[in-house]
Amino acid sequence: MQRISLVSLNLWNTEHWEERKACVASFVQTYQADVYCFQEVRPETLAFLDQTLPEYVRIEGPEEGWRCENSIYLKKGCFTVDSYGRVDLQMPEIHRGVFWVKVRTTEATPLLIATMHLTHQLNADELRTGIGYRHGEAHLAAKALNELAQDDAALICGDFNDPVHPSWIFHEQAGFSDVFSMLGLAAPVTFPCPYLSNERFLVEAIDKIMVRGPIRPILATSPQFMTVGGALSDHWPVAAVLDL
């Protein structure tokens, strides 16, 4: 058995970045997760994280989305990287998708790690038509995750921009379970962070960590981490400690 920790955080691109970056550095250095999965990264924020996390390796494929949408950081010495890639989900945000890496732990356990950022509810087309994108995106993601993971342990995380349907699709079609539900906990509200967001009419549990296969969560939380005068993002992060 091996124990790993994971943190997922929507970094909110470069909004108020100068005011937030010290808090972000304090957070990642305090928690020292084995895996960090970020959404809404930008070259500027990645350069900062690379400098702040020298004991981590950043996974980067050829697609532009690795540099302007999602990123995965792995603590050096904890994993051996076998392969990585991006699955296109036919999204209006053309550089998004499922960003994944296949690794082996120090005990040679194969593990798939994937992160994604699904389309926001306030997308202009959705506001106009009332037809959402997330159902279709989640169905495509579930199909890809089944093919990628096969019988291996797998974990997925990210900003699903929907508290219900993607998680339900990932459970029903790909066998993933939410770590909070597995621990008998209500999923915590992760959006908005009221200190930074003006979208206070949205109160949602939309940032998720889900697992399948021989993985058992022993802790799941959404740390409302702050520093004096600083906050992380317009989202709160989610974190889990997992036994493989």
Secondary structure, DSSP 8 states (H G I E B T S, - for coil): --EEEEEEEE--TTTTHHHHHHHHHHHHHHH--SEEEEES--HHHHHHHHHH-TTEEEE--SSTHHHHTEEEEEETTTEEEEEEEEE----SSTT-SEEEEEEEETT--EEEEEEEE---TT-HHHHHH---SHHHHHHHHHHHHHHHHTTSEEEEEEE-S-SSHHHHHHHHHH--EEHHHHTT------B--TTT-S-TT--B--EEEEEESS-EEEEEE----EETTEE--SS--EEEEEE-
